[in-house]
Amino acid sequence: MFNSKYNTLLTVLLIIAIIAIVILIGYFGYSVYNKYYINRSAEEVVSSFEDMVGNNPKPSEDNQDGNVLDENSVIGGVGEGNTIYSSATNNKLTYKGYNVVGIISIPSINVEYPILEKVTTNSIKVGVAYLSGAKINKPGNTIIQGHNYRNGLFFSNLYKLSIGDAIFVTDQEGTRIKYEVYKNFSAESTDTSFYNRDTEGKRELTLSTCTEDEALRTIILAREVEG
């Protein structure tokens, strides 16, 4: 009788362990696939944006009837529901329902993502987004926010940046500005004191994401440099 109950208990525990392993494998597999899918989508957006600002400048007044893409002309796709649209007449690219206002590249942590027009729950699930401050690559402080998924996506590795690391931002006019990190610190989620700072007419960036434990935010300050 005792052996029968013991064997039954072992069988139940084994089944529970197998189910737990299957769930973990499924979760890990989904996480890997989702990361791959998001990065692939981001690469498509970046490529389309670079083609647009490089090959489709705003038409001059004496060339208003030039060959330009219609506002709903497809220039790239990343799967159903993810079609990228552009309007060459005003250099606009739309992704997931949001205008792409720039591209951010941080070579030292292998980051290259579209900058979407505003921070919302959905926008920072598919890219990083403009929060407030000066517009992209304009004089003043530009604040960009991204998620920390702890898997390398978006701003997950922002905390690894060191003083002097380069950040490149390309805007809708095709201008690519190089910035260098000059400060890396953590701040309370309610602390915005460093947002409104005097940049003396220069271009600066503030990058923001959650810390690994979500207790604070990782903040990166960078300023424009020659290069």
GROMACS elastic network, one bead per residue, 0.5 to 0.9 nm:
[ bonds ]
;  ai    aj funct       b0    kb
    1     4     6  0.51178   500
    1     5     6  0.63828   500
    1     6     6  0.86083   500
    2     5     6  0.52658   500
    2     6     6  0.60877   500
    2     7     6  0.85585   500
    3     7     6  0.59839   500
    3     8     6  0.84813   500
    4     7     6  0.51625   500
    4     8     6  0.61720   500
    4     9     6  0.86537   500
    5     8     6  0.50205   500
    5     9     6  0.61591   500
    5    10     6  0.86338   500
    6     9     6  0.51119   500
    6    10     6  0.62287   500
    6    11     6  0.86262   500
    7    10     6  0.50675   500
    7    11     6  0.61526   500
    7    12     6  0.86709   500
    8    11     6  0.50606   500
    8    12     6  0.62497   500
    8    13     6  0.86519   500
    9    12     6  0.51342   500
    9    13     6  0.61623   500
    9    14     6  0.84997   500
   10    13     6  0.50867   500
   10    14     6  0.59928   500
   10    15     6  0.85707   500
   11    14     6  0.50262   500
   11    15     6  0.61811   500
   11    16     6  0.86190   500
   12    15     6  0.51364   500
   12    16     6  0.62024   500
   12    17     6  0.85911   500
   13    16     6  0.50472   500
   13    17     6  0.60822   500
   13    18     6  0.85850   500
   14    17     6  0.50337   500
   14    18     6  0.61420   500
   14    19     6  0.86034   500
   15    18     6  0.50839   500
   15    19     6  0.61577   500
   15    20     6  0.85441   500
   16    19     6  0.51353   500
   16    20     6  0.61133   500
   16    21     6  0.86107   500
   17    20     6  0.50464   500
   17    21     6  0.61435   500
   17    22     6  0.86167   500
   18    21     6  0.50783   500
   18    22     6  0.61509   500
   18    23     6  0.86030   500
   19    22     6  0.50992   500
   19    23     6  0.61701   500
   19    24     6  0.86179   500
   20    23     6  0.51222   500
   20    24     6  0.61754   500
   20    25     6  0.86012   500
   21    24     6  0.50755   500
   21    25     6  0.60725   500
   21    26     6  0.84525   500
   22    25     6  0.51114   500
   22    26     6  0.60154   500
   22    27     6  0.85233   500
   23    26     6  0.50202   500
   23    27     6  0.60463   500
   23    28     6  0.85061   500
   24    27     6  0.50675   500
   24    28     6  0.60243   500
   24    29     6  0.83842   500
   25    28     6  0.50984   500
   25    29     6  0.59201   500
   25    30     6  0.84608   500
   26    29     6  0.50497   500
   26    30     6  0.60515   500
   26    31     6  0.84903   500
   27    30     6  0.51381   500
   27    31     6  0.60814   500
   27    32     6  0.86418   500
   28    31     6  0.50351   500
   28    32     6  0.61920   500
   28    33     6  0.85877   500
   29    32     6  0.52003   500
   29    33     6  0.61402   500
   29    34     6  0.84790   500
   30    33     6  0.50696   500
   30    34     6  0.58780   500
   30    35     6  0.84507   500
   31    34     6  0.51204   500
   31    35     6  0.61285   500
   31    36     6  0.85830   500
   31   151     6  0.87730   500
   32    35     6  0.52409   500
   32    36     6  0.62255   500
   32    37     6  0.86234   500
   33    36     6  0.50647   500
   33    37     6  0.60274   500
   33    38     6  0.85595   500
   34    37     6  0.50308   500
   34    38     6  0.60535   500
   34    39     6  0.84746   500
   35    38     6  0.52415   500
   35    39     6  0.60998   500
   35    40     6  0.84759   500
   35   151     6  0.80722   500
   35   152     6  0.85136   500
   35   153     6  0.68062   500
   36    39     6  0.52348   500
   36    40     6  0.60276   500
   36    41     6  0.85147   500
   37    40     6  0.51148   500
   37    41     6  0.60764   500
   37    42     6  0.85390   500
   37    78     6  0.88825   500
   38    41     6  0.50563   500
   38    42     6  0.60771   500
   38    43     6  0.86141   500
   38   125     6  0.88993   500
   38   126     6  0.66091   500
   38   127     6  0.83805   500
   38   153     6  0.83567   500
   39    43     6  0.61612   500
   39    44     6  0.86951   500
   39   112     6  0.88853   500
   39   113     6  0.82552   500
   39   153     6  0.78108   500
   40    43     6  0.51031   500
   40    44     6  0.64159   500
   40    45     6  0.88093   500
   40    78     6  0.76761   500
   41    44     6  0.51613   500
   41    45     6  0.63683   500
   41    46     6  0.87121   500
   41    77     6  0.83095   500
   41    78     6  0.54182   500
   41    79     6  0.82866   500
   41    82     6  0.80354   500
   41   126     6  0.84893   500
   42    45     6  0.50604   500
   42    46     6  0.60844   500
   42    47     6  0.85150   500
   42    78     6  0.87202   500
   42   112     6  0.77335   500
   42   113     6  0.57245   500
   42   114     6  0.65773   500
   42   126     6  0.78656   500
   42   127     6  0.73567   500
   43    46     6  0.51003   500
   43    47     6  0.60673   500
   43    48     6  0.85261   500
   43   112     6  0.77986   500
   43   113     6  0.74344   500
   43   114     6  0.86701   500
   44    47     6  0.51669   500
   44    48     6  0.61076   500
   44    49     6  0.85234   500
   44    76     6  0.69633   500
   44    77     6  0.71403   500
   44    78     6  0.65629   500
   44    84     6  0.85617   500
   45    48     6  0.51044   500
   45    49     6  0.60034   500
   45    50     6  0.85220   500
   45    76     6  0.77093   500
   45    77     6  0.83528   500
   45    78     6  0.82647   500
   45    84     6  0.70607   500
   45    93     6  0.85145   500
   45    94     6  0.89254   500
   45    95     6  0.73925   500
   45   100     6  0.85325   500
   45   113     6  0.80878   500
   45   114     6  0.66685   500
   46    49     6  0.50965   500
   46    50     6  0.61116   500
   46    51     6  0.85601   500
   46   102     6  0.88290   500
   46   103     6  0.66708   500
   46   112     6  0.77480   500
   46   113     6  0.67202   500
   46   114     6  0.61003   500
   47    50     6  0.51938   500
   47    51     6  0.61689   500
   47    52     6  0.85622   500
   47    76     6  0.86885   500
   48    51     6  0.50937   500
   48    52     6  0.60718   500
   48    53     6  0.87397   500
   48    75     6  0.67109   500
   48    76     6  0.63182   500
   48    84     6  0.78301   500
   48    86     6  0.87069   500
   48    93     6  0.81403   500
   49    52     6  0.50123   500
   49    53     6  0.62150   500
   49    54     6  0.82834   500
   49    86     6  0.86413   500
   49    91     6  0.88337   500
   49    92     6  0.86380   500
   49    93     6  0.67446   500
   49   100     6  0.79402   500
   49   102     6  0.79821   500
   49   103     6  0.79261   500
   49   114     6  0.83955   500
   49   172     6  0.81923   500
   49   174     6  0.89818   500
   50    53     6  0.53995   500
   50    54     6  0.57725   500
   50    55     6  0.81337   500
   50   103     6  0.86281   500
   50   170     6  0.86107   500
   50   174     6  0.75925   500
   51    54     6  0.51091   500
   51    55     6  0.55503   500
   51    56     6  0.73898   500
   52    55     6  0.54234   500
   52    56     6  0.50323   500
   52    57     6  0.73921   500
   52    75     6  0.87178   500
   52    86     6  0.76692   500
   52    87     6  0.87242   500
   52    88     6  0.69611   500
   52    91     6  0.68184   500
   52    92     6  0.83840   500
   52    93     6  0.80926   500
   52   172     6  0.87294   500
   52   174     6  0.85956   500
   53    56     6  0.56509   500
   53    57     6  0.59051   500
   53    58     6  0.87626   500
   53    88     6  0.84141   500
   53    91     6  0.66405   500
   53   171     6  0.84170   500
   53   172     6  0.63545   500
   53   173     6  0.61775   500
   53   175     6  0.87356   500
   54    57     6  0.68252   500
   54   173     6  0.87624   500
   54   174     6  0.64375   500
   56    59     6  0.81287   500
   56    68     6  0.72051   500
   56    69     6  0.85037   500
   56    87     6  0.89558   500
   56    88     6  0.55027   500
   56    89     6  0.80367   500
   56    91     6  0.73191   500
   57    60     6  0.87665   500
   57    88     6  0.67783   500
   57    89     6  0.76894   500
   57    90     6  0.82478   500
   57    91     6  0.69543   500
   57   173     6  0.75687   500
   57   174     6  0.84267   500
   58    88     6  0.65312   500
   58    89     6  0.54097   500
   58    90     6  0.60270   500
   58    91     6  0.66479   500
   58   173     6  0.84445   500
   59    62     6  0.79609   500
   59    63     6  0.57743   500
   59    64     6  0.58624   500
   59    65     6  0.83759   500
   59    66     6  0.71265   500
   59    68     6  0.82636   500
   59    88     6  0.81795   500
   59    89     6  0.64165   500
   59    90     6  0.85973   500
   60    63     6  0.52186   500
   60    64     6  0.64231   500
   61    64     6  0.57347   500
   62    65     6  0.83377   500
   63    66     6  0.53278   500
   63    67     6  0.89823   500
   64    67     6  0.87893   500
   64    89     6  0.87169   500
   65    68     6  0.80736   500
   68    87     6  0.77381   500
   68    88     6  0.56042   500
   68    89     6  0.66714   500
   69    72     6  0.78430   500
   69    73     6  0.57887   500
   69    74     6  0.85056   500
   69    75     6  0.86889   500
   69    86     6  0.71341   500
   69    87     6  0.57732   500
   69    88     6  0.54766   500
   69    89     6  0.75385   500
   70    73     6  0.50491   500
   70    74     6  0.87055   500
   70    86     6  0.75271   500
   70    87     6  0.57815   500
   70    88     6  0.73571   500
   70    89     6  0.81896   500
   71    74     6  0.86623   500
   71    85     6  0.70345   500
   71    86     6  0.57051   500
   71    88     6  0.74673   500
   71    89     6  0.81262   500
   71    92     6  0.84053   500
   72    85     6  0.58021   500
   72    86     6  0.66189   500
   72    87     6  0.71393   500
   73    84     6  0.87953   500
   73    85     6  0.59577   500
   73    86     6  0.63860   500
   73    87     6  0.74233   500
   74    77     6  0.74818   500
   74    83     6  0.71074   500
   74    84     6  0.61931   500
   74    86     6  0.68944   500
   75    83     6  0.84312   500
   75    84     6  0.64270   500
   75    85     6  0.61445   500
   75    86     6  0.68443   500
   76    83     6  0.65439   500
   76    84     6  0.54033   500
   76    85     6  0.73054   500
   77    80     6  0.79773   500
   77    81     6  0.89054   500
   77    82     6  0.63736   500
   77    84     6  0.55989   500
   77    85     6  0.86134   500
   78    81     6  0.81811   500
   78    82     6  0.54257   500
   78    83     6  0.60786   500
   78    84     6  0.76667   500
   79    82     6  0.54466   500
   79    83     6  0.67429   500
   80    83     6  0.68202   500
   81    96     6  0.74442   500
   82    95     6  0.66573   500
   82    96     6  0.58171   500
   82    97     6  0.88049   500
   83    94     6  0.83917   500
   83    95     6  0.69573   500
   83    96     6  0.76561   500
   84    93     6  0.67827   500
   84    94     6  0.57341   500
   84    95     6  0.53726   500
   84    96     6  0.78819   500
   85    92     6  0.80114   500
   85    93     6  0.55391   500
   85    94     6  0.53451   500
   85    95     6  0.72434   500
   86    89     6  0.88895   500
   86    90     6  0.86967   500
   86    91     6  0.69558   500
   86    92     6  0.52896   500
   86    94     6  0.64377   500
   87    90     6  0.58569   500
   87    91     6  0.56664   500
   87    92     6  0.52431   500
   87    93     6  0.67647   500
   88    92     6  0.67570   500
   88    93     6  0.86873   500
   89    92     6  0.80243   500
   90   172     6  0.88800   500
   91   172     6  0.61696   500
   91   173     6  0.73923   500
   92    99     6  0.66512   500
   92   100     6  0.69969   500
   92   101     6  0.77593   500
   92   172     6  0.73310   500
   93    98     6  0.83129   500
   93    99     6  0.56642   500
   93   100     6  0.53708   500
   93   101     6  0.78337   500
   93   172     6  0.88692   500
   94    97     6  0.59817   500
   94    98     6  0.53139   500
   94   100     6  0.57019   500
   94   116     6  0.86804   500
   95    98     6  0.52753   500
   95    99     6  0.63246   500
   95   100     6  0.66533   500
   95   114     6  0.89431   500
   95   116     6  0.80662   500
   95   126     6  0.89330   500
   96    99     6  0.84670   500
   96   122     6  0.88443   500
   96   123     6  0.78102   500
   96   126     6  0.79011   500
   97   123     6  0.86905   500
   98   116     6  0.60395   500
   98   117     6  0.62179   500
   98   118     6  0.78275   500
   98   123     6  0.72838   500
   99   115     6  0.85777   500
   99   116     6  0.58076   500
   99   117     6  0.53695   500
   99   118     6  0.85395   500
  100   103     6  0.79332   500
  100   114     6  0.62520   500
  100   115     6  0.57325   500
  100   117     6  0.59699   500
  100   129     6  0.88687   500
  100   172     6  0.81581   500
  101   114     6  0.76285   500
  101   115     6  0.57107   500
  101   116     6  0.57605   500
  101   117     6  0.56826   500
  101   129     6  0.88015   500
  101   130     6  0.82106   500
  101   135     6  0.88642   500
  101   136     6  0.70944   500
  101   170     6  0.86590   500
  101   171     6  0.62090   500
  101   172     6  0.58841   500
  102   113     6  0.86977   500
  102   114     6  0.59499   500
  102   116     6  0.72547   500
  102   117     6  0.85790   500
  102   136     6  0.68919   500
  102   137     6  0.89028   500
  102   169     6  0.67500   500
  102   170     6  0.53171   500
  102   172     6  0.59300   500
  102   174     6  0.87238   500
  103   112     6  0.69995   500
  103   113     6  0.57835   500
  103   115     6  0.54055   500
  103   116     6  0.87672   500
  103   168     6  0.80522   500
  103   169     6  0.55705   500
  103   170     6  0.51071   500
  103   171     6  0.67068   500
  103   172     6  0.88370   500
  103   176     6  0.89805   500
  104   111     6  0.74754   500
  104   112     6  0.55337   500
  104   113     6  0.55835   500
  104   114     6  0.64066   500
  104   115     6  0.66147   500
  104   128     6  0.86282   500
  104   167     6  0.71808   500
  104   168     6  0.57851   500
  104   170     6  0.66656   500
  105   110     6  0.77282   500
  105   111     6  0.53766   500
  105   113     6  0.67352   500
  105   114     6  0.89879   500
  105   166     6  0.86285   500
  105   167     6  0.58653   500
  105   168     6  0.50471   500
  105   169     6  0.63843   500
  105   170     6  0.85440   500
  106   109     6  0.59746   500
  106   110     6  0.60343   500
  106   112     6  0.64392   500
  106   165     6  0.81006   500
  106   166     6  0.63819   500
  106   168     6  0.64269   500
  106   169     6  0.89147   500
  107   111     6  0.61788   500
  107   112     6  0.78931   500
  107   165     6  0.84825   500
  107   166     6  0.72128   500
  107   167     6  0.73594   500
  107   168     6  0.85660   500
  108   111     6  0.78260   500
  108   160     6  0.87402   500
  108   161     6  0.74245   500
  108   165     6  0.69538   500
  108   166     6  0.75670   500
  108   167     6  0.87551   500
  109   152     6  0.84347   500
  109   157     6  0.64368   500
  109   158     6  0.75131   500
  109   160     6  0.74726   500
  109   161     6  0.74410   500
  110   152     6  0.85842   500
  110   157     6  0.89958   500
  111   152     6  0.85991   500
  111   153     6  0.81083   500
  111   154     6  0.68511   500
  111   155     6  0.78262   500
  111   157     6  0.88172   500
  112   154     6  0.82382   500
  113   127     6  0.61440   500
  113   128     6  0.68011   500
  113   154     6  0.72771   500
  114   126     6  0.88521   500
  114   127     6  0.59373   500
  114   128     6  0.65792   500
  114   129     6  0.79553   500
  115   118     6  0.85392   500
  115   127     6  0.64858   500
  115   128     6  0.51879   500
  115   130     6  0.64465   500
  115   144     6  0.79157   500
  116   119     6  0.75755   500
  116   123     6  0.68362   500
  116   124     6  0.82100   500
  116   126     6  0.89825   500
  116   127     6  0.67343   500
  116   128     6  0.62372   500
  116   130     6  0.61579   500
  117   123     6  0.85448   500
  117   129     6  0.60284   500
  117   130     6  0.55302   500
  117   131     6  0.81525   500
  118   123     6  0.72450   500
  118   124     6  0.88401   500
  118   128     6  0.88936   500
  118   129     6  0.53643   500
  118   131     6  0.57831   500
  118   132     6  0.82045   500
  119   122     6  0.81117   500
  119   123     6  0.60088   500
  119   124     6  0.64226   500
  119   128     6  0.78683   500
  119   129     6  0.51547   500
  119   130     6  0.60669   500
  119   131     6  0.55124   500
  119   132     6  0.89534   500
  119   144     6  0.85032   500
  119   145     6  0.71902   500
  119   146     6  0.85363   500
  120   123     6  0.51421   500
  120   124     6  0.64194   500
  120   125     6  0.87584   500
  120   129     6  0.81999   500
  121   124     6  0.61479   500
  121   125     6  0.69823   500
  122   125     6  0.52402   500
  122   126     6  0.71104   500
  123   126     6  0.57006   500
  123   127     6  0.62431   500
  123   128     6  0.72078   500
  123   129     6  0.67923   500
  124   127     6  0.50401   500
  124   128     6  0.52373   500
  124   129     6  0.62499   500
  124   145     6  0.77725   500
  124   146     6  0.58609   500
  124   147     6  0.63419   500
  124   154     6  0.86048   500
  125   128     6  0.79440   500
  125   146     6  0.84375   500
  125   147     6  0.73630   500
  125   154     6  0.89673   500
  126   154     6  0.86750   500
  127   146     6  0.71352   500
  127   147     6  0.84639   500
  127   154     6  0.67015   500
  128   144     6  0.69223   500
  128   145     6  0.58227   500
  128   147     6  0.73853   500
  128   154     6  0.65928   500
  128   155     6  0.79243   500
  129   143     6  0.86716   500
  129   144     6  0.55751   500
  129   145     6  0.54912   500
  129   146     6  0.64906   500
  130   133     6  0.85590   500
  130   135     6  0.81937   500
  130   136     6  0.80464   500
  130   142     6  0.76710   500
  130   143     6  0.61507   500
  130   145     6  0.64582   500
  131   142     6  0.79771   500
  131   143     6  0.54380   500
  131   144     6  0.54261   500
  131   145     6  0.62622   500
  132   135     6  0.77552   500
  132   141     6  0.86153   500
  132   142     6  0.65017   500
  132   143     6  0.54188   500
  132   144     6  0.75230   500
  132   195     6  0.86952   500
  133   136     6  0.89649   500
  133   140     6  0.72484   500
  133   141     6  0.56369   500
  133   143     6  0.59158   500
  133   195     6  0.75889   500
  133   196     6  0.78257   500
  134   137     6  0.77277   500
  134   138     6  0.58471   500
  134   139     6  0.65512   500
  134   140     6  0.52683   500
  134   141     6  0.53784   500
  134   143     6  0.77024   500
  134   203     6  0.84883   500
  134   204     6  0.87974   500
  135   138     6  0.54291   500
  135   139     6  0.81060   500
  135   140     6  0.82929   500
  135   141     6  0.83602   500
  135   142     6  0.61898   500
  135   143     6  0.87877   500
  136   139     6  0.87787   500
  136   142     6  0.64356   500
  136   143     6  0.89383   500
  136   169     6  0.78896   500
  136   170     6  0.81295   500
  136   171     6  0.60973   500
  136   172     6  0.84617   500
  137   140     6  0.85332   500
  137   142     6  0.76361   500
  137   169     6  0.71580   500
  137   170     6  0.76148   500
  137   171     6  0.64815   500
  137   175     6  0.79241   500
  137   176     6  0.81803   500
  137   177     6  0.69041   500
  137   203     6  0.64814   500
  137   204     6  0.81669   500
  137   205     6  0.87898   500
  138   141     6  0.82064   500
  138   142     6  0.78699   500
  138   202     6  0.83194   500
  138   203     6  0.61178   500
  138   204     6  0.86094   500
  139   142     6  0.84721   500
  139   199     6  0.78855   500
  139   200     6  0.86510   500
  139   201     6  0.54497   500
  139   202     6  0.50769   500
  139   204     6  0.73406   500
  140   196     6  0.89743   500
  140   197     6  0.83010   500
  140   198     6  0.75599   500
  140   199     6  0.56866   500
  140   200     6  0.77688   500
  140   201     6  0.59973   500
  140   202     6  0.58725   500
  140   203     6  0.50608   500
  140   204     6  0.59409   500
  140   205     6  0.83042   500
  141   195     6  0.70890   500
  141   196     6  0.73523   500
  141   197     6  0.72292   500
  141   198     6  0.81974   500
  141   199     6  0.68571   500
  141   202     6  0.82745   500
  141   203     6  0.63027   500
  141   205     6  0.54647   500
  141   206     6  0.68124   500
  141   223     6  0.88416   500
  142   195     6  0.84481   500
  142   203     6  0.78143   500
  142   204     6  0.62097   500
  142   206     6  0.60486   500
  142   207     6  0.84510   500
  143   195     6  0.73966   500
  143   204     6  0.87411   500
  143   205     6  0.59531   500
  143   207     6  0.59772   500
  143   208     6  0.75768   500
  144   205     6  0.74911   500
  144   206     6  0.62222   500
  144   207     6  0.50083   500
  144   208     6  0.63865   500
  144   209     6  0.89940   500
  145   155     6  0.80974   500
  145   206     6  0.83612   500
  145   207     6  0.58204   500
  145   209     6  0.60245   500
  146   154     6  0.60130   500
  146   155     6  0.53981   500
  146   156     6  0.82624   500
  146   207     6  0.78489   500
  146   208     6  0.65021   500
  146   209     6  0.54707   500
  146   210     6  0.84102   500
  147   150     6  0.89231   500
  147   153     6  0.77602   500
  147   154     6  0.60271   500
  147   155     6  0.56862   500
  147   156     6  0.66795   500
  147   208     6  0.85307   500
  147   209     6  0.56970   500
  147   210     6  0.68911   500
  148   151     6  0.78629   500
  148   152     6  0.79036   500
  148   153     6  0.70115   500
  148   154     6  0.66521   500
  148   155     6  0.52828   500
  148   157     6  0.75585   500
  148   158     6  0.83392   500
  148   209     6  0.60091   500
  148   210     6  0.58407   500
  148   211     6  0.72984   500
  148   212     6  0.73612   500
  148   214     6  0.88523   500
  149   152     6  0.69769   500
  149   153     6  0.61258   500
  149   154     6  0.76481   500
  149   155     6  0.78924   500
  149   156     6  0.56058   500
  149   212     6  0.85596   500
  150   153     6  0.72580   500
  150   155     6  0.87070   500
  150   156     6  0.51087   500
  150   157     6  0.75162   500
  150   212     6  0.68658   500
  151   154     6  0.89094   500
  151   156     6  0.64628   500
  151   157     6  0.83126   500
  152   155     6  0.72864   500
  152   156     6  0.50511   500
  152   157     6  0.59622   500
  153   156     6  0.56251   500
  153   157     6  0.79432   500
  154   157     6  0.79117   500
  154   158     6  0.86132   500
  155   158     6  0.51344   500
  155   159     6  0.84224   500
  155   207     6  0.85115   500
  155   208     6  0.79411   500
  155   209     6  0.63187   500
  155   210     6  0.86549   500
  156   159     6  0.76829   500
  156   209     6  0.76707   500
  156   210     6  0.83111   500
  156   211     6  0.84865   500
  156   212     6  0.81911   500
  157   160     6  0.55509   500
  157   161     6  0.76283   500
  158   161     6  0.57527   500
  158   184     6  0.89019   500
  158   207     6  0.82586   500
  158   208     6  0.82979   500
  158   209     6  0.76146   500
  158   218     6  0.71596   500
  158   219     6  0.82068   500
  158   220     6  0.76074   500
  159   162     6  0.83380   500
  159   184     6  0.73145   500
  159   185     6  0.82027   500
  159   186     6  0.89317   500
  159   209     6  0.89810   500
  159   211     6  0.77927   500
  159   218     6  0.62249   500
  159   219     6  0.80520   500
  159   220     6  0.81309   500
  160   184     6  0.89455   500
  161   164     6  0.85741   500
  161   165     6  0.64579   500
  161   181     6  0.76392   500
  161   184     6  0.72662   500
  161   220     6  0.80230   500
  162   165     6  0.56671   500
  162   181     6  0.68518   500
  162   182     6  0.80737   500
  162   183     6  0.79997   500
  162   184     6  0.72018   500
  163   166     6  0.89341   500
  163   180     6  0.74336   500
  163   181     6  0.50273   500
  163   182     6  0.50311   500
  163   183     6  0.62617   500
  163   184     6  0.74054   500
  163   222     6  0.88679   500
  164   179     6  0.88772   500
  164   180     6  0.51970   500
  164   181     6  0.50497   500
  164   182     6  0.62747   500
  164   183     6  0.89650   500
  164   222     6  0.86955   500
  165   179     6  0.83101   500
  165   180     6  0.55084   500
  165   181     6  0.54369   500
  165   182     6  0.83661   500
  165   222     6  0.89155   500
  166   178     6  0.66812   500
  166   179     6  0.57228   500
  166   181     6  0.65842   500
  166   222     6  0.85524   500
  167   177     6  0.83044   500
  167   178     6  0.58664   500
  167   179     6  0.50070   500
  167   180     6  0.60455   500
  167   181     6  0.75148   500
  167   222     6  0.78566   500
  168   176     6  0.65823   500
  168   177     6  0.56443   500
  168   179     6  0.61129   500
  168   180     6  0.87059   500
  169   175     6  0.80531   500
  169   176     6  0.54985   500
  169   177     6  0.53823   500
  169   178     6  0.66968   500
  169   179     6  0.79267   500
  170   173     6  0.80085   500
  170   174     6  0.59554   500
  170   175     6  0.54144   500
  170   177     6  0.64317   500
  171   174     6  0.53949   500
  171   175     6  0.55508   500
  171   176     6  0.66659   500
  171   177     6  0.85271   500
  172   175     6  0.73950   500
  173   176     6  0.89058   500
  177   203     6  0.89611   500
  177   224     6  0.69152   500
  177   225     6  0.80104   500
  177   226     6  0.84565   500
  177   227     6  0.80581   500
  178   223     6  0.82646   500
  178   224     6  0.57649   500
  178   225     6  0.58778   500
  178   226     6  0.69549   500
  178   227     6  0.63030   500
  179   203     6  0.83655   500
  179   204     6  0.73817   500
  179   205     6  0.76912   500
  179   222     6  0.57236   500
  179   225     6  0.54965   500
  179   226     6  0.83690   500
  179   227     6  0.89060   500
  180   221     6  0.83273   500
  180   223     6  0.54729   500
  180   224     6  0.64242   500
  180   225     6  0.65649   500
  181   184     6  0.75283   500
  181   205     6  0.87818   500
  181   220     6  0.68051   500
  181   221     6  0.57484   500
  181   223     6  0.66815   500
  182   220     6  0.78557   500
  182   221     6  0.58789   500
  182   222     6  0.54051   500
  182   223     6  0.71934   500
  183   219     6  0.80284   500
  183   220     6  0.58691   500
  183   221     6  0.50941   500
  183   222     6  0.69831   500
  184   218     6  0.73280   500
  184   219     6  0.58119   500
  184   221     6  0.65134   500
  185   217     6  0.83438   500
  185   218     6  0.59638   500
  185   219     6  0.53733   500
  185   220     6  0.67422   500
  185   221     6  0.87215   500
  186   211     6  0.76825   500
  186   216     6  0.62305   500
  186   217     6  0.53703   500
  186   219     6  0.57525   500
  186   220     6  0.87610   500
  187   190     6  0.81187   500
  187   191     6  0.63079   500
  187   192     6  0.86308   500
  187   216     6  0.56169   500
  187   217     6  0.52592   500
  187   218     6  0.66408   500
  187   219     6  0.69521   500
  188   191     6  0.52317   500
  188   192     6  0.85554   500
  188   215     6  0.77112   500
  188   216     6  0.50366   500
  188   217     6  0.62154   500
  189   192     6  0.79474   500
  189   210     6  0.84796   500
  189   215     6  0.81703   500
  189   216     6  0.59627   500
  189   217     6  0.60857   500
  191   194     6  0.78269   500
  191   195     6  0.89457   500
  192   195     6  0.54218   500
  192   196     6  0.77864   500
  193   196     6  0.65315   500
  193   197     6  0.79295   500
  194   197     6  0.58371   500
  194   206     6  0.86064   500
  195   206     6  0.73982   500
  198   201     6  0.77678   500
  198   202     6  0.88710   500
  199   202     6  0.52733   500
  199   203     6  0.69532   500
  199   204     6  0.68619   500
  199   223     6  0.86026   500
  200   203     6  0.87226   500
  202   223     6  0.76211   500
  202   224     6  0.70531   500
  203   222     6  0.88243   500
  203   223     6  0.61116   500
  203   224     6  0.54882   500
  203   225     6  0.89931   500
  204   221     6  0.73799   500
  204   222     6  0.56418   500
  204   224     6  0.60000   500
  205   220     6  0.77964   500
  205   221     6  0.57850   500
  205   222     6  0.50738   500
  205   223     6  0.62560   500
  205   224     6  0.83045   500
  206   219     6  0.68286   500
  206   220     6  0.55840   500
  206   222     6  0.65748   500
  207   218     6  0.80413   500
  207   219     6  0.57357   500
  207   221     6  0.66570   500
  207   222     6  0.83427   500
  208   217     6  0.65333   500
  208   218     6  0.57700   500
  208   220     6  0.65885   500
  209   216     6  0.86883   500
  209   217     6  0.54098   500
  209   218     6  0.53815   500
  209   219     6  0.69087   500
  210   213     6  0.77682   500
  210   214     6  0.52294   500
  210   215     6  0.74781   500
  210   216     6  0.60164   500
  210   218     6  0.58082   500
  210   219     6  0.87574   500
  211   215     6  0.65031   500
  211   216     6  0.54450   500
  211   217     6  0.50525   500
  211   218     6  0.54680   500
  212   215     6  0.79017   500
  212   216     6  0.84640   500
  212   217     6  0.88237   500
  212   218     6  0.89364   500
  213   216     6  0.75821   500
  214   217     6  0.71496   500
